[in-house]
Structure formats: C-alpha cells, structure tokens
Amino acid sequence: MNTSIEYEQLALRANSLREELHTEIDRMLNDVIKFKIHVQRNLDDYEGFVTDELEKELGSDEMREDTRNLDM
C-alpha cells in the first residue's frame, strides 16, 4: 500500500516536472525564433542599405565619367 502511494506521488511529480520542462522549452524556442526573425530583418535592411549605397556610388561614378567625356 505504501509503495503504491509513493509510486503515484512520483508519477504525479514526474508529470508536473515534464509539463514545467515543456513550458520552459516552448519559451526558449519562442525566444530563439524571435531572435532569428530580428537578425533576418536587420540583415535584410542592411542588404538594402548596401544596395542603395552601391547604386549611389556607381551612379555618381557614371556621372563623373559622362562629365569627363563632355569636357574633352
């Protein structure tokens, strides 16, 4: 009888612990996903910035070449 009660208590504690761990893992996964989305968004923004700067740089170089041709 005593062992049966102890077994039930251990089973209940194991289920409770399993639920706590599941909740904690779920929270950690959500944090990782949010971080990943944040990094992806910033990389995308940075890629757009680099593209814009490159276009500006190439555009100003092309204008300088056109001006040089007109000066000659």
Secondary structure in CASP SS format (residue, H / E / C, confidence):
PFRMAT SS
TARGET T0000
AUTHOR 0000-0000-0000
METHOD secondary structure of the structure
MODEL  1
M C 1.00
N H 1.00
T H 1.00
S H 1.00
I H 1.00
E H 1.00
Y H 1.00
E H 1.00
Q H 1.00
L H 1.00
A H 1.00
L H 1.00
R H 1.00
A H 1.00
N H 1.00
S H 1.00
L H 1.00
R H 1.00
E H 1.00
E H 1.00
L H 1.00
H H 1.00
T H 1.00
E H 1.00
I H 1.00
D H 1.00
R H 1.00
M H 1.00
L H 1.00
N H 1.00
D H 1.00
V H 1.00
I H 1.00
K H 1.00
F H 1.00
K H 1.00
I H 1.00
H H 1.00
V H 1.00
Q H 1.00
R H 1.00
N H 1.00
L H 1.00
D H 1.00
D H 1.00
Y H 1.00
E H 1.00
G H 1.00
F H 1.00
V H 1.00
T H 1.00
D H 1.00
E H 1.00
L H 1.00
E H 1.00
K H 1.00
E H 1.00
L H 1.00
G H 1.00
S H 1.00
D H 1.00
E H 1.00
M H 1.00
R H 1.00
E H 1.00
D H 1.00
T H 1.00
R H 1.00
N H 1.00
L H 1.00
D H 1.00
M C 1.00
END
